[in-house]
């Protein structure tokens, strides 16, 4: 059947389940809190998705850290379940086992189970998604589950799950209306994923006091960047030094530089120290080399109507901290021509900060809006860009803007697509040819 308004489950097709989910509890309408999901999770025995669970939160770097962990753990021979959000193209991307997306059939089965277990309780879009992931991982009997926090930590749906290791990658100013207007307030919310007497890891350069306070209160051993673990870059290789679960110093030298941000690799290496079995250096090296994540400094090549190959960089950066990392990557990977940006972003983001940061490397801008109630109007985005750079070109939609930039660019230039998952997802695909990452 095809989903119709007011249709009720059960459904036979995943598309109908997803339409029902979006129509009855839109993804952009968030309701934080754990009471609802905890009742349903306990009713369905969906609290523990795997024998070992690592929960990863943070303002930026969550996805990359999860991707690096996944890659290393797969190289070590573990069966790994990964839950992330949001998705770029398909809902199935959020739930993977050994890098394979959950099948429509498996998700339909899990949808039915969770819906049958509601017992009159209501779950949000994100709460539903988390319980689907837990059920899929239990059916697949994964060894390790990697759970990426959606927003904040303390009240996020993933926090109904009991982790064995909790990771916070970084803390920056984002989602202030939900999490608070200072680094300390946001860090306190994120530290809500810590558990009593379980390892807690922080990957940022400077550790907020509220993270330390939460670890002390819970008697959680805290492992901090530049204190309990560190990295040193050495040209084409790098080294890592940290502590294992018995407190002994561990060091890896001459590691390959991953395609993803090296800071997140350092955080991931600290997290694997607490696994039941030691991960070999060989698995670490193999995992670092193989780690990839769509939409994070993803380089592809497109051909324009003149037959010229145009370099395209796709990056979901949507806050100033992520934009600063993107600028670092762009500077270290220069082109001889111009960098032209196509941008669409949500109105609840610090888009002024993102634009100001990116203006350092962007020569020309094309702006548009995206199909979302949260979208920033392209006229407002154009006005913001004009404050920090030249007057941008406004275009009707992402597809048209992307085509325009390809046609005015040459093989000496590059096109940067940036601003949100929805922005990048709308442009990705279509036969683009992958470029090797530098």
Phi and psi in degrees as a GROMACS rama.xvg file:
@    title "Ramachandran Plot"
@    xaxis  label "Phi"
@    yaxis  label "Psi"
@TYPE xy
-107.892  133.757  UNK-2
-58.3483  134.214  UNK-3
-122.704  150.475  UNK-4
-51.6225  137.299  UNK-5
75.5928  0.301387  UNK-6
-65.2414  147.661  UNK-7
-121.382  147.383  UNK-8
-67.328  161.33  UNK-9
-83.3367  158.063  UNK-10
-122.809  156.926  UNK-11
-94.1029  -24.7387  UNK-12
-107.467  140.682  UNK-13
-60.4461  -38.6674  UNK-14
-58.413  -35.1685  UNK-15
-71.5233  -40.6406  UNK-16
-59.522  -44.588  UNK-17
-69.1377  -38.718  UNK-18
-62.5782  -43.243  UNK-19
-61.2739  -44.2697  UNK-20
-61.4475  -46.6668  UNK-21
-68.7185  -34.8231  UNK-22
-76.7709  -31.8631  UNK-23
-94.4726  -18.9536  UNK-24
-153.25  76.1833  UNK-25
-52.8398  143.135  UNK-26
-59.662  -33.8034  UNK-27
-78.7585  -9.32778  UNK-28
-96.6469  94.1934  UNK-29
-93.5191  142.88  UNK-30
-132.924  102.264  UNK-31
-77.0218  151.411  UNK-32
138.287  152.657  UNK-33
-111.94  -6.95688  UNK-34
-60.5515  -46.9379  UNK-35
-65.0231  -52.7509  UNK-36
-66.6152  -32.9319  UNK-37
-64.9958  -41.8211  UNK-38
-61.3325  -44.9078  UNK-39
-69.5851  -41.733  UNK-40
-61.8402  -41.8233  UNK-41
-68.7773  -37.7727  UNK-42
-62.6173  -37.5528  UNK-43
-97.5498  2.45688  UNK-44
55.4764  54.0755  UNK-45
-121.027  45.7753  UNK-46
-93.2067  -35.2632  UNK-47
-116.939  105.849  UNK-48
-77.5862  -17.232  UNK-49
-160.661  162.722  UNK-50
-58.9557  -29.0087  UNK-51
-134.981  130.599  UNK-52
-127.329  132.972  UNK-53
-118.389  120.947  UNK-54
-101.536  131.737  UNK-55
-122.08  118.047  UNK-56
-119.897  -177.674  UNK-57
135.416  159.867  UNK-58
-71.002  -48.3445  UNK-59
-133.056  152.912  UNK-60
92.8073  -1.89719  UNK-61
-60.7343  -52.0744  UNK-62
-61.2424  -41.6709  UNK-63
-66.3454  -41.5886  UNK-64
-63.039  -43.5638  UNK-65
-62.4421  -42.8048  UNK-66
-63.3565  -39.6  UNK-67
-69.2231  -43.3995  UNK-68
-58.4406  -47.6109  UNK-69
-56.0283  -46.2348  UNK-70
-64.2575  -43.2724  UNK-71
-67.2683  -43.6062  UNK-72
-65.9786  -37.9876  UNK-73
-64.596  -40.8966  UNK-74
-64.012  -27.8267  UNK-75
-83.4866  -3.83678  UNK-76
96.7835  7.63208  UNK-77
-80.7964  152.465  UNK-78
-91.2284  119.191  UNK-79
-119.378  127.756  UNK-80
-101.276  137.175  UNK-81
-129.39  126.696  UNK-82
-114.749  124.25  UNK-83
-136.545  164.748  UNK-84
-157.297  153.961  UNK-85
-80.5564  -174.558  UNK-86
-101.796  161.743  UNK-87
-90.9015  -40.8716  UNK-88
-126.103  -50.5089  UNK-89
-128.387  144.406  UNK-90
-55.7945  -35.866  UNK-91
-55.6342  -26.5098  UNK-92
-60.0202  -25.0994  UNK-93
-69.6784  -24.438  UNK-94
-127.264  111.578  UNK-95
-130.225  148.466  UNK-96
-126.683  121.008  UNK-97
49.736  47.1666  UNK-98
71.1869  -4.79532  UNK-99
-91.7713  130.056  UNK-100
-63.0481  145.017  UNK-101
-58.2478  138.178  UNK-102
-73.9729  158.299  UNK-103
-57.3867  -41.3974  UNK-104
-62.944  -44.9364  UNK-105
-64.4236  -41.4074  UNK-106
-67.5164  -38.6546  UNK-107
-61.0732  -43.0789  UNK-108
-60.6747  -42.7332  UNK-109
-71.6217  -37.5764  UNK-110
-56.3572  -46.0256  UNK-111
-61.6932  -43.4626  UNK-112
-62.9867  -47.8314  UNK-113
-66.2321  -42.6658  UNK-114
-62.8873  -40.6731  UNK-115
-65.4795  -25.6835  UNK-116
-92.068  3.78965  UNK-117
-62.9712  -37.9649  UNK-118
56.9569  36.183  UNK-119
89.8662  -10.4254  UNK-120
-81.6111  156.812  UNK-121
-112.163  134.81  UNK-122
-117.502  144.286  UNK-123
-75.1177  171.754  UNK-124
-54.0317  -48.7491  UNK-125
-69.639  -37.0266  UNK-126
-64.6169  -42.4708  UNK-127
-58.0202  -46.8672  UNK-128
-61.6241  -41.2428  UNK-129
-63.53  -44.5161  UNK-130
-69.2096  -31.7712  UNK-131
-60.1578  -44.2235  UNK-132
-61.8699  -45.5969  UNK-133
-60.2325  -43.2319  UNK-134
-65.8751  -42.8307  UNK-135
-60.7327  -44.651  UNK-136
-64.2191  -37.1672  UNK-137
-68.9385  -40.3772  UNK-138
-62.6728  -38.1657  UNK-139
-83.6661  -7.70049  UNK-140
53.799  53.8288  UNK-141
-70.9304  153.893  UNK-142
-80.8016  -39.4947  UNK-143
-136.053  135.915  UNK-144
-111.874  131.121  UNK-145
-107.568  117.474  UNK-146
-113.481  116.639  UNK-147
-90.0067  125.043  UNK-148
-66.0733  141.179  UNK-149
-81.368  -61.5634  UNK-150
-140.654  124.099  UNK-151
74.0843  -114.977  UNK-152
173.625  -60.3844  UNK-153
-55.3466  -43.7723  UNK-154
-108.614  7.13893  UNK-155
-72.4771  148.548  UNK-156
-57.2461  -32.416  UNK-157
-64.9782  -18.5743  UNK-158
-77.5168  -2.12168  UNK-159
-73.2994  -18.2851  UNK-160
-88.2876  142.216  UNK-161
-92.1293  108.235  UNK-162
-83.8712  155.831  UNK-163
-91.5681  -26.1553  UNK-164
-138.747  135.136  UNK-165
-114.585  132.852  UNK-166
-124.056  131.731  UNK-167
-116.778  120.559  UNK-168
-75.0189  -59.7852  UNK-169
-148.13  166.145  UNK-170
-129.013  125.471  UNK-171
-141.357  177.814  UNK-172
-83.811  106.415  UNK-173
-159.133  151.067  UNK-174
54.5992  38.982  UNK-175
-60.9647  -33.2931  UNK-176
-62.2583  -25.7044  UNK-177
-97.4149  -35.0558  UNK-178
-110.166  -14.7038  UNK-179
119.775  166.839  UNK-180
-109.831  16.6831  UNK-181
-136.963  159.141  UNK-182
-58.959  -42.1684  UNK-183
-63.9827  -41.4115  UNK-184
-65.8246  -43.0853  UNK-185
-66.0849  -42.1727  UNK-186
-61.4449  -37.6618  UNK-187
-62.5824  -41.8069  UNK-188
-63.6998  -42.8199  UNK-189
-67.4053  -34.0996  UNK-190
-70.5329  -3.55794  UNK-191
-65.3647  -11.3185  UNK-192
-85.2716  -8.43379  UNK-193
-66.1015  151.719  UNK-194
-126.384  151.811  UNK-195
-57.6763  124.007  UNK-196
59.6478  23.9391  UNK-197
-113.015  148.168  UNK-198
-59.4515  139.837  UNK-199
-127.565  136.043  UNK-200
-125.048  136.242  UNK-201
-124.642  124.467  UNK-202
-97.1496  -2.22615  UNK-203
-75.8797  161.905  UNK-204
-70.6833  -40.1184  UNK-205
-117.329  126.941  UNK-206
-89.6028  120.176  UNK-207
-61.5225  146.619  UNK-208
-59.0759  -35.6461  UNK-209
-66.0171  -26.8293  UNK-210
-71.509  -43.7836  UNK-211
-62.2592  -44.7525  UNK-212
-59.8484  -42.6704  UNK-213
-65.825  -40.8834  UNK-214
-63.8506  -41.3783  UNK-215
-63.8467  -45.1354  UNK-216
-60.5577  -37.3631  UNK-217
-92.1601  -0.974749  UNK-218
56.6087  40.1776  UNK-219
-94.3119  128.575  UNK-220
-65.837  123.176  UNK-221
-103.719  129.717  UNK-222
-117.02  112.754  UNK-223
-113.045  144.206  UNK-224
-59.252  136.46  UNK-225
69.5017  8.91368  UNK-226
-125.414  -74.6925  UNK-227
-83.7622  -20.8147  UNK-228
-145.74  156.859  UNK-229
-153.03  161.635  UNK-230
-129.261  152.298  UNK-231
-135.361  123.445  UNK-232
-86.8281  137.638  UNK-233
-134.551  67.3097  UNK-234
69.4412  -112.809  UNK-235
-87.754  -0.634427  UNK-236
-132.312  175.24  UNK-237
-152.18  165.576  UNK-238
-126.642  156.248  UNK-239
-133.991  138.451  UNK-240
-134.755  134.248  UNK-241
-162.103  -166.451  UNK-242
-114.584  140.613  UNK-243
-89.6237  -174.882  UNK-244
-70.7343  -14.8147  UNK-245
-96.1484  1.88464  UNK-246
89.8061  2.8886  UNK-247
-78.8047  147.562  UNK-248
-77.9481  131.211  UNK-249
-120.742  140.198  UNK-250
-137.594  136.39  UNK-251
-120.304  128.485  UNK-252
-117.083  161.245  UNK-253
53.352  46.4743  UNK-254
-82.4678  147.789  UNK-255
-71.1824  141.441  UNK-256
-74.89  122.94  UNK-257
-74.9433  163.075  UNK-258
-67.6646  -28.8596  UNK-259
-87.1956  170.448  UNK-260
-59.7446  129.253  UNK-261
-65.3535  -30.275  UNK-262
-58.957  -40.0263  UNK-263
-71.1055  -30.5683  UNK-264
-64.3241  -40.3964  UNK-265
-62.693  -41.3351  UNK-266
-64.2502  -42.0338  UNK-267
-62.3729  -39.3514  UNK-268
-64.7613  -33.7815  UNK-269
-68.1142  -38.3787  UNK-270
-63.494  -37.5649  UNK-271
-72.7672  -10.0006  UNK-272
-67.5647  -14.9451  UNK-273
-104.749  8.41187  UNK-274
-67.7011  156.475  UNK-275
-58.2025  -34.9473  UNK-276
-117.252  148.132  UNK-277
-69.4791  133.815  UNK-278
-87.7493  130.542  UNK-279
-71.0673  156.589  UNK-280
-59.2646  -38.479  UNK-281
-59.0292  -42.1864  UNK-282
-66.9555  -37.1951  UNK-283
-63.2395  -47.9642  UNK-284
-61.7822  -47.0564  UNK-285
-61.9417  -42.6012  UNK-286
-65.7355  -41.1746  UNK-287
-62.3681  -42.0589  UNK-288
-65.7165  -33.2086  UNK-289
-92.12  -7.17762  UNK-290
-71.5075  130.524  UNK-291
-145.246  157.376  UNK-292
-150.814  117.223  UNK-293
-57.6744  138.235  UNK-294
82.4345  5.59569  UNK-295
-117.402  104.29  UNK-296
40.9585  51.2801  UNK-297
-89.516  121.602  UNK-298
-103.522  127.057  UNK-299
-132.145  168.781  UNK-300
-123.204  134.475  UNK-301
-119.626  149.089  UNK-302
-104.511  127.565  UNK-303
-88.8637  -177.455  UNK-304
-66.7669  -20.5765  UNK-305
-84.6563  -1.5249  UNK-306
84.9357  7.06574  UNK-307
-84.4738  142.575  UNK-308
-85.0147  121.386  UNK-309
-109.819  126.487  UNK-310
-76.1519  132.953  UNK-311
-124.237  131.895  UNK-312
-112.382  123.419  UNK-313
-107.213  123.855  UNK-314
-147.981  130.551  UNK-315
-82.8305  9.72135  UNK-316
-47.2111  126.557  UNK-317
-139.852  14.9634  UNK-318
-145.242  163.664  UNK-319
-59.1539  -36.0493  UNK-320
-63.6949  -45.3233  UNK-321
-67.4647  -36.8225  UNK-322
-63.6285  -37.425  UNK-323
-63.8291  -40.84  UNK-324
-64.1001  -39.0783  UNK-325
-63.8037  -41.2424  UNK-326
-60.822  -41.1067  UNK-327
-57.6995  -45.7819  UNK-328
-64.9936  -42.9464  UNK-329
-64.8595  -38.9596  UNK-330
-67.0874  -35.9493  UNK-331
-80.1349  -6.67424  UNK-332
-132.331  62.0834  UNK-333
-73.8076  159.988  UNK-334
-118.358  157.962  UNK-335
-79.5046  -18.8673  UNK-336
-101.035  -141.189  UNK-337
-99.1833  153.601  UNK-338
-105.212  117.464  UNK-339
-111.969  130.645  UNK-340
-107.883  137.857  UNK-341
-109.568  120.627  UNK-342
-132.207  137.616  UNK-343
-144.69  141.32  UNK-344
-150.663  164.455  UNK-345
-82.5698  148.33  UNK-346
-73.0762  -16.8278  UNK-347
-90.763  9.49584  UNK-348
-97.3068  160.923  UNK-349
-79.9703  72.1591  UNK-350
-70.0011  -27.6721  UNK-351
-61.8359  -44.2269  UNK-352
-64.4449  -39.0655  UNK-353
-64.7181  -46.5661  UNK-354
-64.3866  -45.9173  UNK-355
-58.6647  -41.823  UNK-356
-66.2444  -47.5018  UNK-357
-70.7283  -23.4051  UNK-358
-59.4507  -20.2912  UNK-359
-63.649  -27.7281  UNK-360
-122.161  -10.0543  UNK-361
-94.0365  128.431  UNK-362
-90.4644  -37.5192  UNK-363
-140.786  149.161  UNK-364
-124.045  143.15  UNK-365
-125.196  129.932  UNK-366
-123.524  151.52  UNK-367
-154.882  -171.55  UNK-368
-123.309  170.921  UNK-369
-117.907  160.784  UNK-370
-81.7116  82.1362  UNK-371
-158.616  144.297  UNK-372
-60.5511  -21.5094  UNK-373
-89.8228  -1.71122  UNK-374
-65.4799  140.9  UNK-375
-79.3687  130.395  UNK-376
-61.757  139.346  UNK-377
-62.6128  -27.5013  UNK-378
-67.1864  -40.4165  UNK-379
-68.4778  -38.0428  UNK-380
-66.2509  -40.0423  UNK-381
-61.561  -42.9464  UNK-382
-62.4182  -39.7887  UNK-383
-67.1067  -43.2141  UNK-384
-61.1301  -40.4881  UNK-385
-62.0784  -23.2703  UNK-386
-70.217  -28.5514  UNK-387
-114.537  -13.5601  UNK-388
-148.623  -170.277  UNK-389
-69.7086  164.898  UNK-390
-62.0497  125.66  UNK-391
-81.213  168.29  UNK-392
-90.9812  130.045  UNK-393
-94.85  139.025  UNK-394
-132.802  162.264  UNK-395
-66.9716  -40.567  UNK-396
-156.622  174.222  UNK-397
-64.0425  -42.2652  UNK-398
-60.7899  -45.9569  UNK-399
-65.5966  -42.7783  UNK-400
-61.4912  -40.255  UNK-401
-65.2378  -42.6095  UNK-402
-63.6838  -40.7575  UNK-403
-60.5309  -44.7725  UNK-404
-67.6644  -37.565  UNK-405
-61.2567  -40.8754  UNK-406
-74.0618  -27.9297  UNK-407
-90.1489  -5.80305  UNK-408
-97.5913  157.549  UNK-409
-119.71  -179.769  UNK-410
-66.7901  -12.7399  UNK-411
-84.3435  -15.6998  UNK-412
-99.1159  177.614  UNK-413
-143.41  154.689  UNK-414
-111.087  128.436  UNK-415
-107.497  123.055  UNK-416
-107.281  122.34  UNK-417
-152.354  157.187  UNK-418
131.88  -29.089  UNK-419
-174.683  167.173  UNK-420
-62.5864  -39.5574  UNK-421
-66.0645  -38.0264  UNK-422
-61.6085  -51.8801  UNK-423
-67.0218  -42.4854  UNK-424
-60.299  -35.0334  UNK-425
-69.8653  -27.1458  UNK-426
-95.1854  -29.8846  UNK-427
-62.498  157.528  UNK-428
89.6874  -156.039  UNK-429
69.4506  26.5554  UNK-430
86.3321  15.8974  UNK-431
-63.168  147.987  UNK-432
-103.064  126.975  UNK-433
-67.5126  141.449  UNK-434
-105.18  149.006  UNK-435
-66.6254  137.021  UNK-436
-79.5646  145.001  UNK-437
